[in-house]
């Protein structure tokens, strides 16, 4: 009898892959062993002899020689010994012995389990059909829902430990109480970051078994992890604290495996020598204005849709396609210092083309249905697309190079220039530009904003969207100086509500009392729809901050309102001396500002122990992000 199951996880076992399955119909879990082939890859000066010895050893099922293309541009080939076995332990043993005898192990990435799933067409977090001893993958459609599972998501917010589970939210002052709460229930999926997971294990070792599956790469939403598993074939057992970069690199590695591209760690593409003038002109990022601070009315924000990924796909930009010495069809972009070869499709554009399509699809599905699952998946895909560009210029990227990175950024600068000139020809003024966004003043309605976006799309040939239309937009001053900060602004949307970027209240390390003070002040500004109303609103907003100053000075606060949550990436062994709280405490760091600096919060009352002036200075910073009281 055939039955459908969710393929929740996959682990390596002594007899093959151990599939962890879940039936939504019967609400039962099942483990099933599946025998699949694993492949090893070795390079030798005498490949035929290696094949003979491998066959003679009886450690493997089969061995043969294939021609594989080698980096950096994959135009020449090498003989590679490929062998197959059905036991992962034997694969590792043979590779270890081969390396000890001077053979070169290649294609050690992605993980053999991931490659086995890819070859079998088994995608984690999708459905399979089980019939006797057979497991058959079922077609996955992006419109399908996620599995219905009991999920706990654990993170730190406002100085408190938070556990979200099945629609309820628990908040705790210490790890001990948090651990007690988590182990009181058996979950299907647990989500947290690696530092907090270690703290929980130290407090309560049974935490590991309180969930069938743990994701410890950060407190992302479950649907985001599920989508990354589907796109990369990485099962949850290997996802752990995998970075977004590892997800895109795995996707690229699987594409390379299909093409028989050798991955051997020597794929670095050396940047040629250039003079200082060339570096200054070309080795730059995207367009980022230093905007003039102030209040602007009727502002239209137009965004290019996935600009960098679309540039990569449109112009076939990948490490192995840029500045290729021997190429039949060469494209020289007039705005870029490099050439792109069009003789073959690059690994990077092929890997992300489907992601670009999915991001648009999920946006449309969310807009038409309102179902959160599509917004979560859109966010997951967006993270990978962002990483795809970042890794393009990363020195250890398998399929990136500085030259490819420069082609993308120079193209984006060119397109933003074309867009700005098109907008200005319509009689509008561009007040700010930020990588792939244009802020245009004097656009009275959303319909007018849509027309501006349409002109930009038609002029550049790249799709755009109306990101926001503001009744008013405020760009604060820098802390020291007369210019605005590129990624710090806020405004009232014509659709209702406020949009906040980069200001104090959206920072994760802002104490709750400071966040509350700024949000209350912004609520006063949000009342204003005209310049006359704004004058009064600004005065009320500053009065709000004065009330909070008095609260602090009088000690009218609760402990939790002063707590500061921080992370510290350097660690104890960083070459930069860590802060005192890192040396004395454990992550995640829940702190307060004491007379001796930031101090780990122990749960004792903070009355008469805090540096009130630290918090008053934060309020001063909040005040500096508002229009001045003298605004007219």
Secondary structure, DSSP 8 states (H G I E B T S, - for coil): --EEEEEEEEEEETTEEEEEEEETTTTEEEEEEE---EEEEEE-TTHHHHHHHHHHHTSSSEEEEEEEEETTTS-EEEEEEEEEES-HHHHHHHHHHHHHTT-EE----S-HHHHHHHHHT--TTSEEEEETTEEEE----TTS------EEEEEEETTEEEEEETTEEEEESSHHHHHHHHHTS-EEEEE-BHHHHHHHHHH-GGGGGSEEEEE-B-S--HHHHHHHHHHH---HHHHTT--HHHHHHHHHHHHHHHHTB---S----------HHHHHHHS--S-B---B-EEEEEEEEEEETTHHHHHHHHTT--TTTBS-SS-SSEEE-TTSSSEEE-SS--HHHHHHHHHHHHHHHHHHHHHHH--HHHHHHHHHHHHHHHHHHHHHT-TT-TT--HHHHHHHHHHHHHHHHHHHHHHHHTT-EEEEEETTEEEEE---SHHHHHHHHHHHHHHHSS-EEEEEEEEEEEE-B-SSSSBB-TT-EEEEETTSSEEEESSGGGSTTS-HHHHHHHHHHHHHHTT--SHHHHHHHHHHHHHHHHHHHHHHHTT---GGGG-EEE--TT-TT-SS---HHHHHS-SSEEEEEETTEEEE--SS--TTTB-HHHHHHHHHHHHHTS--TT--
